[in-house]
Amino acid sequence: MNQKPSGSIAVLQGGVLSLPVSFKRQLGTKTGRAFVVQEHGNNLLLKPFEIELYSNEQIARWKKEGRLTRGEKTTLRKKILSHKK
């Protein structure tokens, strides 16, 4: 049976959560990993997810290949610009 890690999580300045090393190892989590937080009664559920960013060069290549609609292009550019700030 696989032993699940247990421990406490500290809330640091600015609302940053600090996970114990045992959780990070179990999840294979590295600094900067993003999580979705869901509330379940008095509990919080953390679900890891990946954020994928695209360069202007990738978007230009996809545009040339006709792989993106105009709306997709606009959405991707907005996401990229918001992450560069």
N, C-alpha and C positions, 0 to 999 in steps of 0.2 A: 504494500500500500504506500502511495506517495504522500509523504508528510507535507502538509500545507504550512507555509510560514505564518507566523502570527507576531503581532507587535503593535506599536502605536505609531500614529502619524502626527507630526508636529505641523502646526500652521505658523509659518514664518511671516515676516514683514511683507506687506503687500498681498497677503492671502496665499502665498506660495506654500504648497504642501511638500513635506519632506518624507519620502518613503524609506523604510528600513532597508538595509542592504539585502536582507533575506528575501524581501518582496522583489527587489530589482533583479536578483539572481534568478528567482523562480520564473519571472515574466520575461527575462532577457531584455530588460529595459535599460536604456542609456539616457544620459542627460539630454534634455530637450525633447524627449518623446511626448507626443500629444495624447491626451485621454479625453473621452467624452464622460461627463459625470451625470449620472441619473439618480434621482431621489426615490427611495423606496421606504416609505414610512419614516422611521428615525435613522435609516441607513443610507449610505451613499455607495453607489456602484461605479467603479472606475473601469472603463473599457478602452483599451489602447486602440489607436488608429493611426494610419500613416497620412501625412500631408505630402502631396506631390506637387512640386513647383516646376514650371516650364520656363525655359529661357526664351527670349525674343527670337533667337535663331531657330529654336524648335518650332515655334509658332509660325515663323516665316516659311519654314520648310513645309509644314502641314498645309499652309495657305496655298503655296505653290502647287502642292500635290492635290489640292481640292478636298482635303480631308476634314475641314472644319466649315461649319456654317458661319455666316456673319455674326450671329448671336453668340456662338461659341467663342469666336475670336475676341469679341468685346469682353465677355465674361473672363476669359483667361488673362487678357491684358490688365483688367482691373485687379484681379487677384495678385498678379505679379507686382504691379505697382504698389499695392497696399502692403506687401511683404518687404519692400525695399526701404520703407520709411524707418 
